Structures are given as structure tokens and as C-alpha cells.
Amino acid sequence: MLNDLLYAGQIKEGDKLKVTYEGERISYNAEQILNAGTDKEEIILHVDSNLYFITSMAIDGTSWAKNVQIEAI
């Protein structure tokens, strides 16, 4: 599934995210953002377990992270 609403620079450190992985919706916090706003932007979800996704891959549907959305507060 393509994520047309997501774009680089949108997610900020501390944002709560909903991500679909293998059909299941999972909540994560964005711990760190590397290369923010670029085509190489990485969203670090858990530093210790090296859990992250690259925004451009989430947008084009090639990432493990599908349907990435920022949770409303």
C-alpha cells in the first residue's frame, strides 16, 4: 500500500506513530530522526533493537512499515 499522505520532514522526534506491519497496527514513538527532510530520512523507533524505517521507502511501499500515520493527540 502506498502512503500518499506521508512526506519527509513531517514526523518529529517524540511523535506517536501508528504503523501497519504484516496486517497488524502497532504504536511506536519516533525516538530519533536522521537526515530529516531529505530523501534519506530515517525514523528510529527503537535504538536498542535497531528498529527504523526510511521515509521514502514507506512512501513508495517498499518498507516493512506500511500506512505510517501520526497519532492525533
PQR file of N, CA, C, O and H, with PARSE charges and radii, in Angstrom:
ATOM      1  N   MET A   1       0.853  -1.187   0.000 -0.4000 1.5000
ATOM      2  CA  MET A   1       0.000   0.000   0.000 -0.0000 2.0000
ATOM      3  C   MET A   1       0.888   1.236   0.000  0.5500 1.7000
ATOM      4  O   MET A   1       1.820   1.332   0.799 -0.5500 1.4000
ATOM      5  N   LEU A   2       0.614   2.160  -0.869 -0.4000 1.5000
ATOM      6  CA  LEU A   2       1.358   3.414  -0.908 -0.0000 2.0000
ATOM      7  C   LEU A   2       0.833   4.361   0.162  0.5500 1.7000
ATOM      8  O   LEU A   2      -0.350   4.339   0.503 -0.5500 1.4000
ATOM      9  H   LEU A   2      -0.143   2.082  -1.519  0.4000 1.0000
ATOM     10  N   ASN A   3       1.707   5.173   0.675 -0.4000 1.5000
ATOM     11  CA  ASN A   3       1.316   6.119   1.712 -0.0000 2.0000
ATOM     12  C   ASN A   3       1.429   7.527   1.142  0.5500 1.7000
ATOM     13  O   ASN A   3       2.449   8.194   1.313 -0.5500 1.4000
ATOM     14  H   ASN A   3       2.668   5.191   0.398  0.4000 1.0000
ATOM     15  N   ASP A   4       0.379   7.974   0.468 -0.4000 1.5000
ATOM     16  CA  ASP A   4       0.385   9.253  -0.235 -0.0000 2.0000
ATOM     17  C   ASP A   4       0.424  10.462   0.689  0.5500 1.7000
ATOM     18  O   ASP A   4       0.825  11.542   0.255 -0.5500 1.4000
ATOM     19  H   ASP A   4      -0.450   7.432   0.329  0.4000 1.0000
ATOM     20  N   LEU A   5       0.023  10.320   1.940 -0.4000 1.5000
ATOM     21  CA  LEU A   5      -0.052  11.469   2.832 -0.0000 2.0000
ATOM     22  C   LEU A   5       1.251  11.717   3.589  0.5500 1.7000
ATOM     23  O   LEU A   5       1.460  12.808   4.118 -0.5500 1.4000
ATOM     24  H   LEU A   5      -0.303   9.443   2.292  0.4000 1.0000
ATOM     25  N   LEU A   6       2.113  10.729   3.644 -0.4000 1.5000
ATOM     26  CA  LEU A   6       3.378  10.848   4.367 -0.0000 2.0000
ATOM     27  C   LEU A   6       4.406  11.567   3.490  0.5500 1.7000
ATOM     28  O   LEU A   6       4.456  11.352   2.279 -0.5500 1.4000
ATOM     29  H   LEU A   6       1.943   9.842   3.214  0.4000 1.0000
ATOM     30  N   TYR A   7       5.220  12.420   4.109 -0.4000 1.5000
ATOM     31  CA  TYR A   7       6.301  13.080   3.376 -0.0000 2.0000
ATOM     32  C   TYR A   7       7.482  13.311   4.322  0.5500 1.7000
ATOM     33  O   TYR A   7       7.307  13.399   5.537 -0.5500 1.4000
ATOM     34  H   TYR A   7       5.178  12.595   5.092  0.4000 1.0000
ATOM     35  N   ALA A   8       8.679  13.406   3.752 -0.4000 1.5000
ATOM     36  CA  ALA A   8       9.892  13.634   4.547 -0.0000 2.0000
ATOM     37  C   ALA A   8       9.794  14.967   5.273  0.5500 1.7000
ATOM     38  O   ALA A   8       9.372  15.968   4.694 -0.5500 1.4000
ATOM     39  H   ALA A   8       8.821  13.334   2.764  0.4000 1.0000
ATOM     40  N   GLY A   9      10.181  14.975   6.532 -0.4000 1.5000
ATOM     41  CA  GLY A   9      10.136  16.182   7.346 -0.0000 2.0000
ATOM     42  C   GLY A   9       8.870  16.317   8.168  0.5500 1.7000
ATOM     43  O   GLY A   9       8.773  17.204   9.016 -0.5500 1.4000
ATOM     44  H   GLY A   9      10.524  14.162   7.002  0.4000 1.0000
ATOM     45  N   GLN A  10       7.903  15.455   7.931 -0.4000 1.5000
ATOM     46  CA  GLN A  10       6.619  15.526   8.626 -0.0000 2.0000
ATOM     47  C   GLN A  10       6.708  14.988  10.060  0.5500 1.7000
ATOM     48  O   GLN A  10       6.150  15.592  10.977 -0.5500 1.4000
ATOM     49  H   GLN A  10       7.982  14.734   7.243  0.4000 1.0000
ATOM     50  N   ILE A  11       7.395  13.871  10.262 -0.4000 1.5000
ATOM     51  CA  ILE A  11       7.482  13.237  11.570 -0.0000 2.0000
ATOM     52  C   ILE A  11       8.586  13.910  12.389  0.5500 1.7000
ATOM     53  O   ILE A  11       9.686  14.149  11.893 -0.5500 1.4000
ATOM     54  H   ILE A  11       7.848  13.381   9.518  0.4000 1.0000
ATOM     55  N   LYS A  12       8.277  14.204  13.632 -0.4000 1.5000
ATOM     56  CA  LYS A  12       9.216  14.857  14.553 -0.0000 2.0000
ATOM     57  C   LYS A  12       9.549  13.906  15.705  0.5500 1.7000
ATOM     58  O   LYS A  12       8.767  13.009  16.021 -0.5500 1.4000
ATOM     59  H   LYS A  12       7.383  14.009  14.035  0.4000 1.0000
ATOM     60  N   GLU A  13      10.709  14.105  16.327 -0.4000 1.5000
ATOM     61  CA  GLU A  13      11.078  13.293  17.489 -0.0000 2.0000
ATOM     62  C   GLU A  13       9.993  13.386  18.547  0.5500 1.7000
ATOM     63  O   GLU A  13       9.498  14.471  18.850 -0.5500 1.4000
ATOM     64  H   GLU A  13      11.345  14.834  16.071  0.4000 1.0000
ATOM     65  N   GLY A  14       9.625  12.234  19.107 -0.4000 1.5000
ATOM     66  CA  GLY A  14       8.602  12.169  20.135 -0.0000 2.0000
ATOM     67  C   GLY A  14       7.200  11.932  19.601  0.5500 1.7000
ATOM     68  O   GLY A  14       6.297  11.619  20.378 -0.5500 1.4000
ATOM     69  H   GLY A  14      10.027  11.352  18.861  0.4000 1.0000
ATOM     70  N   ASP A  15       6.990  12.075  18.283 -0.4000 1.5000
ATOM     71  CA  ASP A  15       5.661  11.814  17.718 -0.0000 2.0000
ATOM     72  C   ASP A  15       5.257  10.367  17.957  0.5500 1.7000
ATOM     73  O   ASP A  15       6.082   9.456  17.889 -0.5500 1.4000
ATOM     74  H   ASP A  15       7.723  12.329  17.653  0.4000 1.0000
ATOM     75  N   LYS A  16       3.975  10.173  18.237 -0.4000 1.5000
ATOM     76  CA  LYS A  16       3.414   8.831  18.359 -0.0000 2.0000
ATOM     77  C   LYS A  16       2.920   8.425  16.972  0.5500 1.7000
ATOM     78  O   LYS A  16       2.174   9.158  16.322 -0.5500 1.4000
ATOM     79  H   LYS A  16       3.305  10.914  18.292  0.4000 1.0000
ATOM     80  N   LEU A  17       3.350   7.243  16.535 -0.4000 1.5000
ATOM     81  CA  LEU A  17       3.024   6.776  15.196 -0.0000 2.0000
ATOM     82  C   LEU A  17       2.210   5.492  15.252  0.5500 1.7000
ATOM     83  O   LEU A  17       2.367   4.689  16.171 -0.5500 1.4000
ATOM     84  H   LEU A  17       3.955   6.648  17.062  0.4000 1.0000
ATOM     85  N   LYS A  18       1.354   5.306  14.279 -0.4000 1.5000
ATOM     86  CA  LYS A  18       0.672   4.038  14.031 -0.0000 2.0000
ATOM     87  C   LYS A  18       1.258   3.505  12.737  0.5500 1.7000
ATOM     88  O   LYS A  18       1.298   4.209  11.728 -0.5500 1.4000
ATOM     89  H   LYS A  18       1.227   5.959  13.533  0.4000 1.0000
ATOM     90  N   VAL A  19       1.717   2.248  12.767 -0.4000 1.5000
ATOM     91  CA  VAL A  19       2.362   1.630  11.623 -0.0000 2.0000
ATOM     92  C   VAL A  19       1.718   0.260  11.403  0.5500 1.7000
ATOM     93  O   VAL A  19       1.471  -0.472  12.361 -0.5500 1.4000
ATOM     94  H   VAL A  19       1.685   1.676  13.587  0.4000 1.0000
ATOM     95  N   THR A  20       1.453  -0.078  10.164 -0.4000 1.5000
ATOM     96  CA  THR A  20       0.958  -1.410   9.858 -0.0000 2.0000
ATOM     97  C   THR A  20       2.143  -2.291   9.490  0.5500 1.7000
ATOM     98  O   THR A  20       2.957  -1.936   8.637 -0.5500 1.4000
ATOM     99  H   THR A  20       1.653   0.517   9.386  0.4000 1.0000
ATOM    100  N   TYR A  21       2.228  -3.443  10.144 -0.4000 1.5000
ATOM    101  CA  TYR A  21       3.259  -4.432   9.838 -0.0000 2.0000
ATOM    102  C   TYR A  21       2.590  -5.801   9.783  0.5500 1.7000
ATOM    103  O   TYR A  21       1.996  -6.253  10.761 -0.5500 1.4000
ATOM    104  H   TYR A  21       1.566  -3.731  10.837  0.4000 1.0000
ATOM    105  N   GLU A  22       2.692  -6.445   8.642 -0.4000 1.5000
ATOM    106  CA  GLU A  22       2.071  -7.750   8.412 -0.0000 2.0000
ATOM    107  C   GLU A  22       0.595  -7.740   8.811  0.5500 1.7000
ATOM    108  O   GLU A  22       0.103  -8.676   9.441 -0.5500 1.4000
ATOM    109  H   GLU A  22       3.175  -6.078   7.847  0.4000 1.0000
ATOM    110  N   GLY A  23      -0.095  -6.675   8.435 -0.4000 1.5000
ATOM    111  CA  GLY A  23      -1.535  -6.566   8.668 -0.0000 2.0000
ATOM    112  C   GLY A  23      -1.943  -6.107  10.052  0.5500 1.7000
ATOM    113  O   GLY A  23      -3.134  -5.920  10.299 -0.5500 1.4000
ATOM    114  H   GLY A  23       0.305  -5.915   7.923  0.4000 1.0000
ATOM    115  N   GLU A  24      -1.011  -5.918  10.957 -0.4000 1.5000
ATOM    116  CA  GLU A  24      -1.322  -5.502  12.327 -0.0000 2.0000
ATOM    117  C   GLU A  24      -0.920  -4.049  12.540  0.5500 1.7000
ATOM    118  O   GLU A  24       0.168  -3.640  12.134 -0.5500 1.4000
ATOM    119  H   GLU A  24      -0.043  -6.070  10.756  0.4000 1.0000
ATOM    120  N   ARG A  25      -1.793  -3.265  13.176 -0.4000 1.5000
ATOM    121  CA  ARG A  25      -1.494  -1.864  13.508 -0.0000 2.0000
ATOM    122  C   ARG A  25      -0.745  -1.830  14.840  0.5500 1.7000
ATOM    123  O   ARG A  25      -1.222  -2.358  15.845 -0.5500 1.4000
ATOM    124  H   ARG A  25      -2.677  -3.597  13.505  0.4000 1.0000
ATOM    125  N   ILE A  26       0.422  -1.210  14.837 -0.4000 1.5000
ATOM    126  CA  ILE A  26       1.280  -1.150  16.019 -0.0000 2.0000
ATOM    127  C   ILE A  26       1.611   0.309  16.317  0.5500 1.7000
ATOM    128  O   ILE A  26       1.833   1.094  15.396 -0.5500 1.4000
ATOM    129  H   ILE A  26       0.810  -0.781  14.021  0.4000 1.0000
ATOM    130  N   SER A  27       1.645   0.675  17.591 -0.4000 1.5000
ATOM    131  CA  SER A  27       2.006   2.028  18.016 -0.0000 2.0000
ATOM    132  C   SER A  27       3.485   2.082  18.364  0.5500 1.7000
ATOM    133  O   SER A  27       4.018   1.180  19.010 -0.5500 1.4000
ATOM    134  H   SER A  27       1.465   0.037  18.340  0.4000 1.0000
ATOM    135  N   TYR A  28       4.138   3.148  17.928 -0.4000 1.5000
ATOM    136  CA  TYR A  28       5.540   3.406  18.222 -0.0000 2.0000
ATOM    137  C   TYR A  28       5.708   4.877  18.525  0.5500 1.7000
ATOM    138  O   TYR A  28       4.866   5.693  18.148 -0.5500 1.4000
ATOM    139  H   TYR A  28       3.705   3.881  17.403  0.4000 1.0000
ATOM    140  N   ASN A  29       6.789   5.224  19.202 -0.4000 1.5000
ATOM    141  CA  ASN A  29       7.229   6.611  19.359 -0.0000 2.0000
ATOM    142  C   ASN A  29       8.448   6.815  18.474  0.5500 1.7000
ATOM    143  O   ASN A  29       9.325   5.953  18.418 -0.5500 1.4000
ATOM    144  H   ASN A  29       7.473   4.561  19.508  0.4000 1.0000
ATOM    145  N   ALA A  30       8.512   7.927  17.795 -0.4000 1.5000
ATOM    146  CA  ALA A  30       9.689   8.262  16.998 -0.0000 2.0000
ATOM    147  C   ALA A  30      10.769   8.737  17.963  0.5500 1.7000
ATOM    148  O   ALA A  30      10.683   9.844  18.494 -0.5500 1.4000
ATOM    149  H   ALA A  30       7.800   8.627  17.841  0.4000 1.0000
ATOM    150  N   GLU A  31      11.784   7.908  18.192 -0.4000 1.5000
ATOM    151  CA  GLU A  31      12.850   8.252  19.135 -0.0000 2.0000
ATOM    152  C   GLU A  31      13.831   9.255  18.546  0.5500 1.7000
ATOM    153  O   GLU A  31      14.236  10.207  19.212 -0.5500 1.4000
ATOM    154  H   GLU A  31      11.854   7.009  17.760  0.4000 1.0000
ATOM    155  N   GLN A  32      14.209   9.032  17.293 -0.4000 1.5000
ATOM    156  CA  GLN A  32      15.166   9.922  16.635 -0.0000 2.0000
ATOM    157  C   GLN A  32      14.802  10.050  15.159  0.5500 1.7000
ATOM    158  O   GLN A  32      14.175   9.163  14.580 -0.5500 1.4000
ATOM    159  H   GLN A  32      13.880   8.258  16.752  0.4000 1.0000
ATOM    160  N   ILE A  33      15.203  11.159  14.570 -0.4000 1.5000
ATOM    161  CA  ILE A  33      15.040  11.378  13.136 -0.0000 2.0000
ATOM    162  C   ILE A  33      16.427  11.685  12.577  0.5500 1.7000
ATOM    163  O   ILE A  33      17.075  12.639  13.007 -0.5500 1.4000
ATOM    164  H   ILE A  33      15.713  11.879  15.041  0.4000 1.0000
ATOM    165  N   LEU A  34      16.874  10.887  11.633 -0.4000 1.5000
ATOM    166  CA  LEU A  34      18.160  11.123  10.984 -0.0000 2.0000
ATOM    167  C   LEU A  34      17.921  11.667   9.579  0.5500 1.7000
ATOM    168  O   LEU A  34      16.998  11.227   8.894 -0.5500 1.4000
ATOM    169  H   LEU A  34      16.347  10.112  11.284  0.4000 1.0000
ATOM    170  N   ASN A  35      18.736  12.612   9.150 -0.4000 1.5000
ATOM    171  CA  ASN A  35      18.627  13.217   7.812 -0.0000 2.0000
ATOM    172  C   ASN A  35      17.226  13.776   7.555  0.5500 1.7000
ATOM    173  O   ASN A  35      16.657  13.587   6.480 -0.5500 1.4000
ATOM    174  H   ASN A  35      19.485  12.970   9.706  0.4000 1.0000
ATOM    175  N   ALA A  36      16.688  14.458   8.544 -0.4000 1.5000
ATOM    176  CA  ALA A  36      15.305  14.969   8.471 -0.0000 2.0000
ATOM    177  C   ALA A  36      15.067  15.814   7.224  0.5500 1.7000
ATOM    178  O   ALA A  36      15.884  16.657   6.854 -0.5500 1.4000
ATOM    179  H   ALA A  36      17.150  14.611   9.418  0.4000 1.0000
ATOM    180  N   GLY A  37      13.934  15.567   6.595 -0.4000 1.5000
ATOM    181  CA  GLY A  37      13.502  16.357   5.450 -0.0000 2.0000
ATOM    182  C   GLY A  37      14.175  16.013   4.136  0.5500 1.7000
ATOM    183  O   GLY A  37      13.956  16.692   3.132 -0.5500 1.4000
ATOM    184  H   GLY A  37      13.270  14.882   6.896  0.4000 1.0000
ATOM    185  N   THR A  38      15.003  14.955   4.125 -0.4000 1.5000
ATOM    186  CA  THR A  38      15.690  14.556   2.895 -0.0000 2.0000
ATOM    187  C   THR A  38      15.145  13.226   2.395  0.5500 1.7000
ATOM    188  O   THR A  38      14.339  12.583   3.067 -0.5500 1.4000
ATOM    189  H   THR A  38      15.181  14.403   4.940  0.4000 1.0000
ATOM    190  N   ASP A  39      15.594  12.815   1.196 -0.4000 1.5000
ATOM    191  CA  ASP A  39      15.163  11.517   0.672 -0.0000 2.0000
ATOM    192  C   ASP A  39      15.838  10.354   1.403  0.5500 1.7000
ATOM    193  O   ASP A  39      15.529   9.193   1.137 -0.5500 1.4000
ATOM    194  H   ASP A  39      16.249  13.338   0.650  0.4000 1.0000
ATOM    195  N   LYS A  40      16.760  10.662   2.325 -0.4000 1.5000
ATOM    196  CA  LYS A  40      17.431   9.640   3.134 -0.0000 2.0000
ATOM    197  C   LYS A  40      16.956   9.665   4.584  0.5500 1.7000
ATOM    198  O   LYS A  40      17.593   9.074   5.456 -0.5500 1.4000
ATOM    199  H   LYS A  40      17.012  11.605   2.541  0.4000 1.0000
ATOM    200  N   GLU A  41      15.846  10.343   4.846 -0.4000 1.5000
ATOM    201  CA  GLU A  41      15.328  10.449   6.211 -0.0000 2.0000
ATOM    202  C   GLU A  41      15.045   9.065   6.791  0.5500 1.7000
ATOM    203  O   GLU A  41      14.414   8.223   6.153 -0.5500 1.4000
ATOM    204  H   GLU A  41      15.328  10.823   4.138  0.4000 1.0000
ATOM    205  N   GLU A  42      15.529   8.851   8.018 -0.4000 1.5000
ATOM    206  CA  GLU A  42      15.286   7.611   8.745 -0.0000 2.0000
ATOM    207  C   GLU A  42      14.551   7.934  10.036  0.5500 1.7000
ATOM    208  O   GLU A  42      14.937   8.843  10.770 -0.5500 1.4000
ATOM    209  H   GLU A  42      16.042   9.535   8.536  0.4000 1.0000
ATOM    210  N   ILE A  43      13.506   7.195  10.305 -0.4000 1.5000
ATOM    211  CA  ILE A  43      12.746   7.339  11.544 -0.0000 2.0000
ATOM    212  C   ILE A  43      13.157   6.187  12.453  0.5500 1.7000
ATOM    213  O   ILE A  43      12.868   5.026  12.162 -0.5500 1.4000
ATOM    214  H   ILE A  43      13.192   6.456   9.709  0.4000 1.0000
ATOM    215  N   ILE A  44      13.833   6.511  13.554 -0.4000 1.5000
ATOM    216  CA  ILE A  44      14.294   5.499  14.510 -0.0000 2.0000
ATOM    217  C   ILE A  44      13.184   5.299  15.533  0.5500 1.7000
ATOM    218  O   ILE A  44      12.800   6.228  16.243 -0.5500 1.4000
ATOM    219  H   ILE A  44      14.069   7.454  13.791  0.4000 1.0000
ATOM    220  N   LEU A  45      12.673   4.065  15.597 -0.4000 1.5000
ATOM    221  CA  LEU A  45      11.588   3.745  16.519 -0.0000 2.0000
ATOM    222  C   LEU A  45      12.103   3.146  17.823  0.5500 1.7000
ATOM    223  O   LEU A  45      11.514   3.356  18.883 -0.5500 1.4000
ATOM    224  H   LEU A  45      12.985   3.310  15.020  0.4000 1.0000
ATOM    225  N   HIS A  46      13.192   2.406  17.745 -0.4000 1.5000
ATOM    226  CA  HIS A  46      13.778   1.811  18.941 -0.0000 2.0000
ATOM    227  C   HIS A  46      15.274   1.643  18.699  0.5500 1.7000
ATOM    228  O   HIS A  46      15.694   0.788  17.919 -0.5500 1.4000
ATOM    229  H   HIS A  46      13.671   2.235  16.884  0.4000 1.0000
ATOM    230  N   VAL A  47      16.071   2.463  19.372 -0.4000 1.5000
ATOM    231  CA  VAL A  47      17.516   2.485  19.153 -0.0000 2.0000
ATOM    232  C   VAL A  47      18.151   1.140  19.505  0.5500 1.7000
ATOM    233  O   VAL A  47      18.932   0.607  18.717 -0.5500 1.4000
ATOM    234  H   VAL A  47      15.730   3.157  20.005  0.4000 1.0000
ATOM    235  N   ASP A  48      17.832   0.588  20.664 -0.4000 1.5000
ATOM    236  CA  ASP A  48      18.485  -0.636  21.137 -0.0000 2.0000
ATOM    237  C   ASP A  48      18.255  -1.832  20.215  0.5500 1.7000
ATOM    238  O   ASP A  48      19.150  -2.662  20.056 -0.5500 1.4000
ATOM    239  H   ASP A  48      17.198   1.021  21.304  0.4000 1.0000
ATOM    240  N   SER A  49      17.090  -1.934  19.614 -0.4000 1.5000
ATOM    241  CA  SER A  49      16.808  -3.076  18.730 -0.0000 2.0000
ATOM    242  C   SER A  49      16.993  -2.720  17.257  0.5500 1.7000
ATOM    243  O   SER A  49      16.655  -3.518  16.382 -0.5500 1.4000
ATOM    244  H   SER A  49      16.363  -1.259  19.743  0.4000 1.0000
ATOM    245  N   ASN A  50      17.526  -1.529  16.974 -0.4000 1.5000
ATOM    246  CA  ASN A  50      17.787  -1.081  15.602 -0.0000 2.0000
ATOM    247  C   ASN A  50      16.520  -1.133  14.743  0.5500 1.7000
ATOM    248  O   ASN A  50      16.559  -1.567  13.592 -0.5500 1.4000
ATOM    249  H   ASN A  50      17.801  -0.881  17.685  0.4000 1.0000
ATOM    250  N   LEU A  51      15.409  -0.691  15.309 -0.4000 1.5000
ATOM    251  CA  LEU A  51      14.124  -0.682  14.603 -0.0000 2.0000
ATOM    252  C   LEU A  51      13.900   0.695  13.994  0.5500 1.7000
ATOM    253  O   LEU A  51      13.795   1.689  14.712 -0.5500 1.4000
ATOM    254  H   LEU A  51      15.378  -0.338  16.245  0.4000 1.0000
ATOM    255  N   TYR A  52      13.829   0.748  12.688 -0.4000 1.5000
ATOM    256  CA  TYR A  52      13.676   2.022  11.988 -0.0000 2.0000
ATOM    257  C   TYR A  52      13.039   1.790  10.625  0.5500 1.7000
ATOM    258  O   TYR A  52      12.923   0.654  10.166 -0.5500 1.4000
ATOM    259  H   TYR A  52      13.914  -0.059  12.105  0.4000 1.0000
ATOM    260  N   PHE A  53      12.634   2.870   9.993 -0.4000 1.5000
ATOM    261  CA  PHE A  53      12.238   2.801   8.590 -0.0000 2.0000
ATOM    262  C   PHE A  53      12.712   4.055   7.891  0.5500 1.7000
ATOM    263  O   PHE A  53      12.917   5.095   8.518 -0.5500 1.4000
ATOM    264  H   PHE A  53      12.729   3.793  10.366  0.4000 1.0000
ATOM    265  N   ILE A  54      12.884   3.948   6.597 -0.4000 1.5000
ATOM    266  CA  ILE A  54      13.272   5.077   5.759 -0.0000 2.0000
ATOM    267  C   ILE A  54      11.995   5.646   5.155  0.5500 1.7000
ATOM    268  O   ILE A  54      11.235   4.928   4.505 -0.5500 1.4000
ATOM    269  H   ILE A  54      12.718   3.104   6.088  0.4000 1.0000
ATOM    270  N   THR A  55      11.764   6.927   5.369 -0.4000 1.5000
ATOM    271  CA  THR A  55      10.509   7.549   4.963 -0.0000 2.0000
ATOM    272  C   THR A  55      10.199   7.346   3.485  0.5500 1.7000
ATOM    273  O   THR A  55       9.066   7.009   3.139 -0.5500 1.4000
ATOM    274  H   THR A  55      12.381   7.510   5.897  0.4000 1.0000
ATOM    275  N   SER A  56      11.178   7.544   2.604 -0.4000 1.5000
ATOM    276  CA  SER A  56      10.914   7.402   1.169 -0.0000 2.0000
ATOM    277  C   SER A  56      10.465   5.984   0.817  0.5500 1.7000
ATOM    278  O   SER A  56       9.672   5.800  -0.107 -0.5500 1.4000
ATOM    279  H   SER A  56      12.098   7.818   2.885  0.4000 1.0000
ATOM    280  N   MET A  57      10.960   4.987   1.537 -0.4000 1.5000
ATOM    281  CA  MET A  57      10.541   3.605   1.293 -0.0000 2.0000
ATOM    282  C   MET A  57       9.129   3.352   1.837  0.5500 1.7000
ATOM    283  O   MET A  57       8.363   2.592   1.244 -0.5500 1.4000
ATOM    284  H   MET A  57      11.604   5.136   2.287  0.4000 1.0000
ATOM    285  N   ALA A  58       8.789   3.981   2.951 -0.4000 1.5000
ATOM    286  CA  ALA A  58       7.417   3.873   3.460 -0.0000 2.0000
ATOM    287  C   ALA A  58       6.436   4.522   2.491  0.5500 1.7000
ATOM    288  O   ALA A  58       5.314   4.046   2.319 -0.5500 1.4000
ATOM    289  H   ALA A  58       9.411   4.598   3.432  0.4000 1.0000
ATOM    290  N   ILE A  59       6.863   5.606   1.863 -0.4000 1.5000
ATOM    291  CA  ILE A  59       6.004   6.305   0.904 -0.0000 2.0000
ATOM    292  C   ILE A  59       5.770   5.453  -0.346  0.5500 1.7000
ATOM    293  O   ILE A  59       4.643   5.349  -0.830 -0.5500 1.4000
ATOM    294  H   ILE A  59       7.775   5.993   2.002  0.4000 1.0000
ATOM    295  N   ASP A  60       6.845   4.843  -0.864 -0.4000 1.5000
ATOM    296  CA  ASP A  60       6.681   4.087  -2.112 -0.0000 2.0000
ATOM    297  C   ASP A  60       6.240   2.634  -1.904  0.5500 1.7000
ATOM    298  O   ASP A  60       6.072   1.893  -2.872 -0.5500 1.4000
ATOM    299  H   ASP A  60       7.761   4.927  -0.471  0.4000 1.0000
ATOM    300  N   GLY A  61       6.053   2.226  -0.645 -0.4000 1.5000
ATOM    301  CA  GLY A  61       5.511   0.900  -0.353 -0.0000 2.0000
ATOM    302  C   GLY A  61       6.541  -0.210  -0.261  0.5500 1.7000
ATOM    303  O   GLY A  61       6.161  -1.377  -0.164 -0.5500 1.4000
ATOM    304  H   GLY A  61       6.190   2.828   0.142  0.4000 1.0000
ATOM    305  N   THR A  62       7.851   0.110  -0.288 -0.4000 1.5000
ATOM    306  CA  THR A  62       8.876  -0.927  -0.231 -0.0000 2.0000
ATOM    307  C   THR A  62       9.419  -1.175   1.181  0.5500 1.7000
ATOM    308  O   THR A  62      10.260  -2.056   1.363 -0.5500 1.4000
ATOM    309  H   THR A  62       8.159   1.057  -0.367  0.4000 1.0000
ATOM    310  N   SER A  63       8.966  -0.434   2.162 -0.4000 1.5000
ATOM    311  CA  SER A  63       9.400  -0.606   3.550 -0.0000 2.0000
ATOM    312  C   SER A  63       8.544  -1.654   4.253  0.5500 1.7000
ATOM    313  O   SER A  63       7.430  -1.955   3.824 -0.5500 1.4000
ATOM    314  H   SER A  63       8.283   0.281   2.014  0.4000 1.0000
ATOM    315  N   TRP A  64       9.079  -2.200   5.333 -0.4000 1.5000
ATOM    316  CA  TRP A  64       8.269  -3.069   6.195 -0.0000 2.0000
ATOM    317  C   TRP A  64       7.145  -2.264   6.831  0.5500 1.7000
ATOM    318  O   TRP A  64       6.078  -2.804   7.125 -0.5500 1.4000
ATOM    319  H   TRP A  64       9.984  -1.955   5.681  0.4000 1.0000
ATOM    320  N   ALA A  65       7.382  -0.969   7.045 -0.4000 1.5000
ATOM    321  CA  ALA A  65       6.409  -0.077   7.688 -0.0000 2.0000
ATOM    322  C   ALA A  65       5.399   0.395   6.643  0.5500 1.7000
ATOM    323  O   ALA A  65       5.749   1.101   5.697 -0.5500 1.4000
ATOM    324  H   ALA A  65       8.248  -0.530   6.806  0.4000 1.0000
ATOM    325  N   LYS A  66       4.165   0.001   6.826 -0.4000 1.5000
ATOM    326  CA  LYS A  66       3.096   0.380   5.891 -0.0000 2.0000
ATOM    327  C   LYS A  66       2.105   1.319   6.580  0.5500 1.7000
ATOM    328  O   LYS A  66       1.947   1.273   7.800 -0.5500 1.4000
ATOM    329  H   LYS A  66       3.881  -0.573   7.594  0.4000 1.0000
ATOM    330  N   ASN A  67       1.454   2.151   5.813 -0.4000 1.5000
ATOM    331  CA  ASN A  67       0.386   3.015   6.314 -0.0000 2.0000
ATOM    332  C   ASN A  67       0.823   3.782   7.572  0.5500 1.7000
ATOM    333  O   ASN A  67       0.121   3.770   8.582 -0.5500 1.4000
ATOM    334  H   ASN A  67       1.583   2.189   4.822  0.4000 1.0000
ATOM    335  N   VAL A  68       1.967   4.438   7.506 -0.4000 1.5000
ATOM    336  CA  VAL A  68       2.503   5.189   8.650 -0.0000 2.0000
ATOM    337  C   VAL A  68       1.673   6.447   8.857  0.5500 1.7000
ATOM    338  O   VAL A  68       1.485   7.239   7.934 -0.5500 1.4000
ATOM    339  H   VAL A  68       2.537   4.449   6.685  0.4000 1.0000
ATOM    340  N   GLN A  69       1.177   6.621  10.080 -0.4000 1.5000
ATOM    341  CA  GLN A  69       0.374   7.810  10.407 -0.0000 2.0000
ATOM    342  C   GLN A  69       0.784   8.345  11.770  0.5500 1.7000
ATOM    343  O   GLN A  69       1.117   7.583  12.678 -0.5500 1.4000
ATOM    344  H   GLN A  69       1.329   5.977  10.829  0.4000 1.0000
ATOM    345  N   ILE A  70       0.754   9.653  11.899 -0.4000 1.5000
ATOM    346  CA  ILE A  70       0.980  10.284  13.197 -0.0000 2.0000
ATOM    347  C   ILE A  70      -0.331  10.255  13.957  0.5500 1.7000
ATOM    348  O   ILE A  70      -1.365  10.673  13.436 -0.5500 1.4000
ATOM    349  H   ILE A  70       0.484  10.272  11.161  0.4000 1.0000
ATOM    350  N   GLU A  71      -0.293   9.759  15.196 -0.4000 1.5000
ATOM    351  CA  GLU A  71      -1.499   9.691  16.009 -0.0000 2.0000
ATOM    352  C   GLU A  71      -1.903  11.077  16.476  0.5500 1.7000
ATOM    353  O   GLU A  71      -1.061  11.872  16.893 -0.5500 1.4000
ATOM    354  H   GLU A  71       0.547   9.419  15.619  0.4000 1.0000
ATOM    355  N   ALA A  72      -3.171  11.357  16.405 -0.4000 1.5000
ATOM    356  CA  ALA A  72      -3.696  12.631  16.913 -0.0000 2.0000
ATOM    357  C   ALA A  72      -3.616  12.625  18.431  0.5500 1.7000
ATOM    358  O   ALA A  72      -3.844  11.604  19.079 -0.5500 1.4000
ATOM    359  H   ALA A  72      -3.855  10.711  16.066  0.4000 1.0000
ATOM    360  N   ILE A  73      -3.288  13.786  18.981 -0.4000 1.5000
ATOM    361  CA  ILE A  73      -3.175  13.903  20.450 -0.0000 2.0000
ATOM    362  C   ILE A  73      -4.514  14.237  21.040  0.5500 1.7000
ATOM    363  O   ILE A  73      -4.634  14.379  22.256 -0.5500 1.4000
ATOM    364  H   ILE A  73      -3.103  14.615  18.454  0.4000 1.0000
TER
END
